[in-house]
Amino acid sequence: MSSDTGSTIDGDPAELDDATSTRVRRELALLGSEAPAPDVPGDVTARIGAALRAAPRPDAAHSAGPRRLSNAQRAGLGVGVGAAVLAVAVGAAALVDEPEPRFPRGPTASQITADRPARAAFPLTDDELRNVLASPSDLGPFTDPARRADCLSGLGHPPGVDVVGGRRVEMAGTAAVVLLLPAPEPQRAVAVAVDQTCSAARPGLLAETVFDR
């Protein structure tokens, strides 16, 4: 735009209308055919000029404050947030429901218990135990009532329980004593083989069985 036009725009509003009309006529004439374009009616150019003056300046649109979101934009934002929350929930569920590890688990407590070696077989048969029951007792070190009560306490029996028979034996090279105790059923008896050092702190139970009297 020439300097003359710039000075006209900054001048009187009436001069601005004339300059705008002239510019519009010139542009329309250039768009026409080779024949000279007819003059545009004055009311048309006036309306065009008014529209140009009323149009917002580009810098004014950029300097305006932040636009408020429309209902559609708010709905879209809500859908996006909901999708993000759903993705987090699905990820957490996948972690909780993850498959079993490919590496084998360690043995369980029940398996460890089942794999323990069985307690040694009782050193006397049922017939031999019945003979002990009918013979005088040989309790060895447990002839002492205090030591006997201490050992029985370590085995989980009441200290005052009656010992109805006993015999000293050997189990796998270890000196032991078989003690015969009453069973809950009167027709039966409990036999325990214990180390001669049996006490409440170290019961030393070697074998145990129940037999018919």
Secondary structure, 3 states (H helix, E strand, C coil): CCHHHHHHHCCCHHHHHHHHHHHHHHHHHHHCCCCCCCCCCHHHHHHHHHHHHHCCCHHHHHHCCCCCCCHHHHHHHHHHHHHHHHHHHHHHHHHHCCCCCCCCCCCCHHHHHHHCCCCCCCCCCHHHHHHHHHCCCCCHHHHCHHHHHHHHHHCCCCCCCCCCEEEEEEECCEEEEEEEEECCCCCEEEEEEEECCCCCCCCCEEEEEEEEC
